[in-house]
Amino acid sequence: MHTQIRLPEGWEVRKLGDMAKIIMGQSPPSKTYNSEGKGLPFFQGKAEFGDMHPTPKKWCSEPKKVANKNDILISVRAPVGPVNLSDSKCCIGRGLCAIRTKLNKLNYNYLYNFLKSQEDILSKRGQGSTFTAISKKDVFEIKIPIPFPNDPPKSLEKQQKIVARLDAFFEHYNELKKEKQKAKEKYEQIIQSAIASLIPQKELPEGWKKDLLVILCSKKPQYGYTATCVKERVGPIYLRITDIDFKGNVDWNNIKFVDLPKEEHAKFKLEKGDIVIARTGATAGKAYLFDEENRDMIFASYLIRFRCNHGLLLPEYLFIYMQSSLYWHHISKELLGTGQPNVNAKKLGNLEVVYPNIETQKEILNRIGTLKSNIGIITEQQKNIDFQLEQLPKAVLSKAFKGELVS
């Protein structure tokens, strides 16, 4: 499982089973499961894994197989390969195995980092059978490079040096990822600040008005079409609330399709400039602007369509307005109930919209568009940096286990 590599003098490749104890998980009787924290944390597979340590969702009062603190946990059933480190004594089901290092031979953090570097290889090893899985023999045969295995004290000292270098690297790496995320959030804050500066929050300047949304529309609000959708392209795209994010973008990778009669197709087909708003659930209030000429799409029943009177209100301006804190204040404070969040066509139609004349709307759109375009250029440039950053841990781990990280 380990690719043949040139190792420094004194390093050797050993089988994992010779350096550690392998404990295959076993599922206890379901009557011993509980959610009240009685017994040991019970981990069944990758579903409970975190970045480094698993998080318990269930506990077991009569465990069959137990992992100790600092045992490495490997997912041995689909998906095969993911690795975590146990931070307490726990029960493991048949989707996992625990690796317990022989402390006089192998540092558990050294092994953890090595197995993290092998996740993709482990995953491929699990393919090819009817049920994706690896056996105890597969785990036993994993080959791991060890510095000076015939001199345990020297070996463990070298392993600890490698672990220390990796810990320092990942500390800086994780801080860098956090800073990147902060930068992305800052870009969104810049856009929100720009919207807030261009759309008055309290007193209306001269030339600005405030009207109900329904008054500013050319047609009455319309609820969407109820149907069962499928993955196959049997008809037009069926836009659902789950396809739209809070920024008004559609996840085109998970769209579904629907077959419907011609008259219903014509009735519910989206036209350029239509805005649909989610009316129920945690995402009630989020909006999507349909701004395409040739895409055949109808909207589902948990969406409500609004069509602007273009002589009064540009749909692009309304869409920008629906991303503002002013809009979301109205949604959260005035429209949503105390139980299941929901809005209806009447409530949304009675939403007050602050707007200027058409020329000023166009000016606002141009300014926001220029800002988004500039931010878009920066984020596109960052994508290449992001890709390189994501590859960095693999490169560092590879150097570590070729003996190139420390002298």
N, C-alpha and C positions, 0 to 999 in steps of 0.2 A: 504494500500500500504506500510505502515511502519511496519516492523516486531516488535512483542511485545518484549520489552526489559525492564530490570530493570533500573530505572532511580534514580538519587540521590533525596534525600528528597527536596521537593519544586518544582521539575520539573513535568511538565504535557505534555501530547500529545494533540495537538489541530489540528483541520482541517485547511488547508491552506486558504480556503475560508473565515474563520472567522478572519484571521490575515492579509489578503491582498485582493486587488481588482484584479479580473481576467478579462482580456480584450482579447477576441478571435479576431484573425485577420480577415480581409476581403479584398479581392482583388479589387482594384479600376479598372475602365475601362482602357483597354490597351492603349487607345489614350492618357492617362495622363502619361504614362511611358516616360522616356527619359534617355539619357546617357550623357547629358550635365551639370548635376548638378543642374537642375532647380527644386525647391521644396525641399521636404524632402527625405533623403535616404530611399530607398524602399527595405525591406528585405522580401523575399518570403518563405524562409525555411532554412534548415541546410546548403545549398550550400554556403551561404554567411558567415557562422560562421568561426571564428578563434579560437585560443586557449582560449581567454576570451571575445573578442569583435568582432562583425561582421564587415565585410568590404563591403561597398556599391559597387554594379555594375550598379545599376539603381537608378533613382530618380523618385518621383511622384509629380506632380503639384496639384493634387486634392485627397489627401489621405482620405480614409474612416475610418480607425482605426489607432490610433497613440499611440506609446509608448514614454515615457519620458526618459530622461537620468536617469540611474541607475535602470530602470525597468529590471527585469529578463525576458529573452526571452526563451521559450521552443518550440522545434520542436514537433508539435502535429500531423503531418502527416508524413508518411514514409520518412526518418527514425524517429520513435518516440523516444523522450528522450533527445537528445543533448540539452545542455543549454549554453547560452551566456549572457553577460551583456551589455545592451545598453549603449553606451558612448555618445549618443546625442539623441535629439528628432528625431523620425523616423516613417515612415509608415510601417505597418506590414500586410502581406498578409495572406491568410487563412491557410498557412502551419505553422503559428506561433501563440502563444499566449503570452501576456505580463502579468507579475505579478508585481503589484505595492504595495509595502509594506505600511501598516499603520504605519507611523513613530513613533507613540507613543507606538507601540506594538512590532515591528519587524525590526531589522537591515537588510538592503538589502544585505549586504555582508554575513551575517549569513545565510540568506535564499539562496543566490546564492551557497554558499559552500554546504549547505544541499542538494539542488537539484542536484548539481554535483555528490554528493555521491549516488543519487538515479537514475542516468541515466539508468543503466541496468534494474532496477525494472520498471521504466517507459516504457522502450522498451518492456518488456514482457507484460505489461498491454495493450499495443497497438496491440498485436497479437491476432489472433482468429477470427477477422472479415474479410470480403471480402476485404476491403480496410484498411490497417493498419493505425489506427488513434486513438486518445483519445479525449474525449469530454470535454466540460467545466465542467460537473459534475465530471468527472474523476479527473480533476485538483483540483476542489473544495475539493474533498474528500481526497487529499493527506494529510497524517498525519505527523506532524512535532513536534519533542520534543522541548519544550520551558522551559527555566529556570524561575521560579517564575512569571508565567503569570499574577497572581493577584496583583503583585507589579511592574507595568511598569518601574519605574526608576531603580529598582534593577535588573529587567529582562534585560533591555537594557545595563546596565553596565556589566552584566555577558556575554551577547552576544558579546559585544565589546571586552572583554578580550579573548574570544574564537577566534574571528576573528583575533585579534592581534597575537595570537599564531599560527594560521593557516597561516597568511601572512608571519611570520618569517620562518615557516617550508618550505613553497613553494618557498620562496626566496632562501634558501639554496638548496632545491631540484633542482630547475631550474639551479642554478650555477653548481651543481654536474653533471647534464645532459650535460651541455655545455662542461665541462671538459672531460667527457666521449667521446663526439663527437670529441673534439680536439685530444684526444688520438688515435681515429680511423684514423683521418686524418694524424696524425704523422706516424702511421704504413705505410700508403700509401706513404708518403714522404720518409720514410726509404727505401722502395722498389725502388722508382724512383731514389733515390740517388745511390743505389747500381747498378742499371742498367747504370746510367750515368758514374759511376766510372769504369765499366767493358767494356763499349762500347765507344771507342774514339769519341769525339765530333768534333775535328778539324783535327790535323795532325795524319796520320795513323802510328802506330808503325810497326816495321818490322814484316812481316808475315801476315799483314792485307791487305784486298783488298776492292775496291769499284766498284760495277757493277750494271747494271740495273736489276731490279727484273725479267723482262721477260727472261733475259739471264740465270738466276739462276733457272728457272723452267723447268720441263721436258715436260710440255704441254702448249699450248697457254691458256691465260686467258679465262674463260668461263662464260657467263651470265647465270643466273638461269632460272627456269621454271615458266611460267605464268599460274596461275590457281586460281580457287576459293576454299578456304579451309573451312573446317567445324570442329566442336568440336568432332564429332563422329570419332572413329578409323576406317575409311574406307580404309586406305592405310598407306603409310609411313608418318612420321612426316614431316611437311612442315615448314622449317626454314625461318622466315622472319626477316627483320632488326629490327622490334619492339621486337623481342624475345631476342635480344643481348644487353647487357649493355656495357659501355665503358671499363670495365675491361675484356671483352671477355667472360663473363658468360651468360648462357642461363637461362631464366625464365621458368623452366619446368612446372610451375603451369598453364601457359596460352598457351601452345603449341596447334597447330591445325594440322589437317591431310588432306590429299588429295588423291583422286582416280585418277590414270593416267595409260595409256597403258604401257605394259611391256617394249617396246623399249625406251619409254621416261623415265621410271623408271631407267633403266640401264644407260641411258645417264646422268642423273642428280643426281644419288645417290652419297652421300658423302662417301669417303674412308678415312681410318685413315691417318692422316697427312695432309689432305686437309685444306686450309685456305680460308675462305670466307670474303670478305670485303664489307661493305655497300658503295653504290655508290651515294646515293642522300640524301637530307634533312640535318637537323641539325646534324645527326649522321654520315654523310659521313666520311669514313676513319676508323671507328671502325671495329675490326676484331674478328673472332672466329676461334679457332683451333679445328677441329674435331679429337678427340683422342680416339675414342671408337671403339671396334671391332664389337659389335653385334647390335648396334642401327641402325634401318632402317630410314634414313633421306635423304630428298632431299632439295635443296635450292631454294629460290624464286628469282624472276627476278630482284629485287633491290640489289641482292648480286652478287659478281663476285668471281669465284673460281680460286685460284692459287695452283698449285701442284709443290712443290720444287723438284729439282734434288738433291736427298739425298747425292750424291757424293760431292756436292759443298755446300749445304745449308740445315741444319736441319730445319724442319718446326717448331720445338719447339723454336729454336733460332730466327727464323723469327718472331714468335708470340711475343717473349720477345722484339725484336727490335721494333715491332709495338706498344708497350706500352711506348716506350721511348719518351722523349721530342724532340729528333732529328727527329724521324718519324713524330710527330705531327707538328713540324715546317715546314717540307716539305708539309704536307697536307694543313695546314692553309695558308702558304705563296705562294706556287707554284701551287697547284692543284685546289683549290677552286675558283669559279667565284665570281663575285660581287653580283649576284642575288641569285637565289635558289642554295645553295651549292650542287655541284655534281662533281663526278669524273667518268671517263670511263675506260675501260680496257686498252686503249692505255696510258692514263696518269698514271695509277697505274703501268703498266708494265715498264714505264720509270722512276719510282721511284728508286733513288740510294740507294743501301743497303750496309752498311759497315759490313764486316764479316771477321773472321779469318779462320784458317783451322779447320777441323772437330773436332780434339782433343781439341782445345781451345774452340770451341763452346760447347762441352760437359762439359768442366770445368766450363764455365760460367753458363750453365744450372744447374749444380750441386750446385754451390754457391747460385744462386738465389733460387733454390728449397729448400735448407737448410734454407735460411732466411725466405722464405714463410712458411715453415713447423713450424719453431719456433714461428713465429707470429701467425700462425694458432692455436698452442697449447695455447698461451696466450689468444687469442680471444675466444676460446672454454671455457676456464676457466671463462672468463668474462661474458659469456652468462648466467650462473647461477646467477652471481651478478646482471646482467641486469634484469633478471626475478624478483629477490627479490626487486630490486629498483622500478620496475614498480608496484609492489604490495603495496609499502609503502604508497602512498597517500590514498588508500582505507582504510588501517589500521588506519592511522592518522585521517581521516574523521570519521570513525566509532567510535573511541575513543571520538572525539569531541562531537558527538551528542548522546553519552551515558553519557555525563557529566564527562568524565574521563580525559579531557585534562587540565582543570584548576580547582583549588580547590575553 
